[in-house]
Each structure stands twice: as C-alpha cells, then as structure tokens.
Amino acid sequence: MESFLRKIVLAVAVVSALGAASGVAIAQDINIIAVTHGQANDPFWSVVKNGVSAGAKDAGVSIDYRAPETFDMVAMSQLIDAAVNQKPAGLIVSIPDSSALGPSIQKAVAAGIPVISINSGSDVSKSLGALLHVGQDEYSAGKAAGGKLKEMGGKVAICVNQEVGNVSLDQRCKGFSDGFAGTVTVLPVSNDPADVRAKVKAALSSNPDIDTVMALGASTAGEPSLAAVADAGMTGKIKVATFDLSADFLKAVASGEAAFAIDQQQFLQGYLPVVFLANYAKYGLIPGGNVPSGPNLITKEKAAQVVELSAKGIR
C-alpha cells in the first residue's frame, strides 16, 4: 500500500518538475474548492486541511476549504451548491450521506466542474459522476480491525460511534462486527470527549464481559475510551483500538496500553486531490482510478515512528 502511494506521489512530483523544466507558467488563477463534513473540533480533519493547503502550495493553485460547524448534511449540501455557483476549476467533496449530498454533487458534474471525492463515499463516488475517490474502504478496514482483535482474544466488544448516521462510520462498525465474529454492541456517543468517556465507562460498568473497545476516531473517541478504561481500573486488560491517529493514542499503543490504530493517511486525502485537479486543469492529466490511502494498522512496533508526525498534523 505505502509503496503504491509513494509511486503516485513521485509521479505527481515528476509532472510538476516537467512543467517547471519546460518553462510552463504555473496558472495562479486556478481555484479549487473543498467541502467536507469534518467538524472544527475534530483533529482528524485538521490533518486533511493541512494536506489540502500543502497540495495547493506545491501545485501553485488557490484553495478554499469549507465545512459545516456541525455534522449537518443540509448545511453541507448548501456549501456544495454555493461552490458550484462559483464555478471553480475543481471540487473536492466527502460523501458521508449520498442521499443528502448526491443531488448537489451531480449539479457540479452537470455544470462541467471536475469532482474528486475523499474519505467517505467510495461506493457511490463513480455513480455520482466523480472522477475518482481518494480514501480507504471503510467496511474492509473495519473487518481487518475486527479480525485482528479477534486474534488478540477479544470476544465481547463495543463499537464507539461518534457520528451515527455517517455511512462511513456505520460501515466501520459493520465491518468490525463481521471480522470480530463475537458479540458487538454499537455505542452511540457525541463528538464531545467528556460524553464519550462517561458513556464508555457506563457501558463497561453495565457489562463486565466487555473485553474490547473499538473507537472510530483517535482524539474524539479513542483517547476518551482509554481514559474510561483507566477509570474502570482495566488498563491493559481491555483491548482498545481506534481508527485514525493522534499523538497521545499512538503513545498508548507504543506503551502497550492500546492495541493499535488504523491509519488511513488523511493528509494524502487532502493533498492528492488538489494536485490531481491542478494537473487536470493545466494538462488534462488524471489517474485512471480510485486511490486507496489506507488502511495501515499501526501496532506497538510502528507507533513510535509516527508519533512526532502526528503531533505535527501530518499523520
């Protein structure tokens, strides 16, 4: 997976270098708009935004990153509609709910705006007219995580979902349940870490058979879940894993307090679509299919290597 992505990034660099070497001027008037469902208090999406900004700088284009204040599909569809009215050179979107966002995305495509989807919506991206999708298959990632935790001896688990209704997160829990092949209960929580901590602690208190916690976001759910396990005096006895990365959760993995984290390399989910759309606008070049950015399981052996980059907002 990482080798494949390195080849893509190298190819992007070669195209940029060829343009510079041939004296082709970088088009400064190319504007790309990104609209995601990521909330302002979610560190995961700050990494995506960092990737978007880095991609715009490297490609020599302007970027406008937009997201609703909360997980609000009506507000997000309105942001996409507003972006379409501005007629950008390219549009980047996440698709957590295709029923709610599909009509707006199709309007963009009908208006001749090239669209690349990221993070969520890999299963519907092509049918809505997007050129390609950059992200990971959420169900497969969840199934891999469930299988790994089953191998580690897990039998009774909770799947901590901070955005019930987000199709991608629902797919993670479904994949996890199928891969785990034990007893799995979905625990709905909010994006508030204090709420997550309290509800996970309550779940552990109500069912002493729980031996596994699968969180769907490192900072928003993973870290509070670790705190809840510590509150219950079960650190090291209950296996805790999470999707995505944070510096503190990775430290817990490195110390053996957490099982693993699943890295979907969201920096690339922001970076690559900007560079792809920039080269499409300049040269008509675009990859021929979807680009998988993950999953990669970050276990104890790998965790220390990426802690510093996570703290810097890259991993």
N, C-alpha and C positions, 0 to 999 in steps of 0.2 A: 504493500500500500504506500509506504513512505517513498520507496524508490519510484513508483509511478508518479507521485506528486512532484518529486524532485525533477523528473523529466519534463513535466508540464511547466514548472516554474522556470527551468532552464530554457525551454522553448520560448516562453514569454520574453525572457531576457535577450535571447538571440534576435527575436523580431525587433525589439526596441533598439538593440545595438545596430542592426542593419539599417533601420530607419535613420539613425543618427549618422552612421558612416556614409550614407548615400546623400546626405545633405537635405533630407526631407524635413521640413519645418514641422515642429510639433504644433498641432492645432489647439490653441489656447481657448477657442470658443466652443469646444465640445463640453456640453454639460450633461452629467448623468445624475439621476435621482434614485435614491434608495429608500424604500418604505418597508419597514419591518414591524413585527408585533412586539419587539423587545421593549421591556419597560425600563424606565430611567434608573430604577433602583436595583437592576439586575446586572451584576458584574460580568456575566456571560456576554451580554450584548455590548458592553463597553469594549470588549476584545474584538467583536465583529466590527464595531465602528472604527477601532484603531486600524483594522485591516483595510477597511474602505478608504480611510484617509491616506494610508501608505500606498495603496493602489493608485489613487488619484495623483499623488505626488510623483510616483515612478512613471506613470503614463502621461503626465503633463496635461491632465484634464481637470475640470472643476466638478465637485461632487456636492450634492445636497442630501443629507441624511435626515430622515423623518421617521417618527414613531409616535403612536398614541401614548398618553400619560398612563393608561392602564390597559389591561388586556381587553380591548374593545374593538370588535370586528366592524361595527358600524363606523366608528371613528377612523379605523384603518382604511376601509373602503373609500371614505371621503378623502383621505390623504392621497390614495392612488388616483382617484378621479381628478383631484387638483393637480397632481403631477402630469397626468395625461394632457390637461389643458395647457400646460407649459411647453408641451412638445419637446421633451429632452431628446438627446441623441441615444439614450438608452435608459431602461428602467430595471431596477433590481427589486425583487419582492420576496418576502417569505409568505408561505401559504398555509397557515395553521388551520384554516377553515375554508375549503374550496367553495362551499355553497354560498358563503357570505361574500367572499372576495372574487370568485370566478368572473362574475359579470364585469367588474371593474378592470380586471386583468385583460379580459377579452376586448374591452373597449380600447385599451392601449395597443393591443396587437392589431385591431382593425384600423387604428389610426396610423399604422406603419411604424410604431415605436418598438425597437428590439427589446425583448424582455428576457431576463435570466432570473430564475427562482433560486433561492438559497434556503438552507436549514430545514424547512418543512415544506412538504408538498411534492416530494419526488414522484409520488404515484399519480399525480394529476397534472404535473407541470406541462408535459407534452400536449395533453389533450386541451389545455387552455391556450396553447399557442406559443409557449415559451421556447426559446432557442435551446436551452439546456438547463440542468439543475446542478448546483454545487452543494453537496451535503452528504449525509450518511443515511442509509436505510434504517429507520428507527426500529421497525419490528425486528429486523435481523440483529441489530445491535443489542436490543433488549433480550433476545433469545440467547445470544452469546453470553451476556452477563448472567442470565439465569442458569445456563449450563455450567458456567464457572463456579457460581455459588453453590450449585448442587454438588459439584466435585469437592467443594470445601466442606461438605457435610450438612448444608442447610436443608431444613425440612419444612419449617413454618416461617412465612415471611410477610412483611407489609411492603407495599409499593407506595412511597410517599409522593403524591401528585399535587404540585402547587398550582396547576392550571388545568383543572378538569374541564374538558371541552376542547382543549387544544389537541387536535387529532394526533399530532406527532407524539405528544406525551402519553396519550392514551395507547398509541401503538407501542411505545416503550414498555408500558406496564403489561400489555397483552403478550408481547414477545418474551418479556421476563417470566411471566407466568407459565408460558408454554415451555420455555427452556428449563425452568426450575423444577417443573413437574412435581411440586409439592403443594402445600396449602398456601395460597397467596390472597391477601386482602388488600384492596386499594384503599389508601388512607387519604381522603381529600383534605388539603390544607390551603392556606393562602400564601401570598408571597412575603409575608411578614415572618422573619426568622423566629421571633418570640412565639408566634402562634404555632409554627412548625414544632418547635421544641416542646411546647406544652402538650400538643396533640400526640406526638410520638411517645412522650413519657406516659401519657394516659393509656395509649394502646399497649405499651409494654406492661403496665401495671394490671391492665384488664386481662391480659393473656400471657402468662408466664412461659408458654410454649414457644413464643416467638424467638427465633434464633438468628434471623436475617432481616436486615433493613436495606431496601433498595430505594435510593433517593434519585430524583430526576434532575437535580441541579446542584452543583457543589456548594455554592455560597448560600443560596436560598433554602436548600433542603438538606444537603449533605452535612454541612457543619452543624446546624441545629440538631440533626439526628444524632450526631456523635455526642453532642452536649447532653441530649436526652438519655442516651445510653449511659453516659457517665453519671448523670443524676440518679439513674436506677442502680448504680454500682455494678454495671455489667460490661465495662470496658474490657475488650479482649475476649469476652465470652459470646457476645452477639456480633455477628459479622455485618459490617456496614460498608456498602459500596455506593458509588454515585455516578451519574452521567456528568460529564464535563469536569473542569478543573478549577481549583483555587489553590493559592499558595498554602493556606492553612490545612486544607484537606489533604494535599499532597504530603505535607509534613506528617500527618497522621498515618498515611499509607507507608511512608518511609520508616516510621517508628513501629509499625505493626499494629497500630490502634484501629486502622481501617483496612479493608480488604483490597480494594483497587478503585481506580477512577477510569471512566471511559472518555477518551479524548476524541472529539470529532473535529478538532483543529479548526475552530471557528474563525480564527484570524484569516485563514485561507478562504472561508466562506464570504468574508468581506472583501478580501484583496483580489482574488482571482476574477470575479465577475466584472469588477471595474476595469481591470486590464483587458479582459476579453472584449468588453463592449467598446473600449477605447480603440483597440486594434480592428474591431469590426467597423467602426465609424471611419477610421483612417484608411484601412487597406482591404476591408471586406473579409477579414480572416476571423474564423470562429472554430473552436473544437467541434468535432463531429458527433459528440455525445455527452452524456452526463459525466460529471467529475466527482468521484467519491472522495470525500475529505476524511472519512473515518469508517468504522471505529477502530481505535487502538486502545487496548487495555493497558493502563499504567499501573503496574504492580510495584511491590516493595523494591524490586531490583532496579526499576526505571525511575521511580518517583523523584529521587534526589536530583536527577539530571534536569528536570523541568521546573523545579520549584522557583528558581530565580526568574525564568522567563514568564512564569505565571504571574509572579509579583509585578512584573513589568508590563503586564497586559498584552502578552503575545501568545502564551499558551493557556 
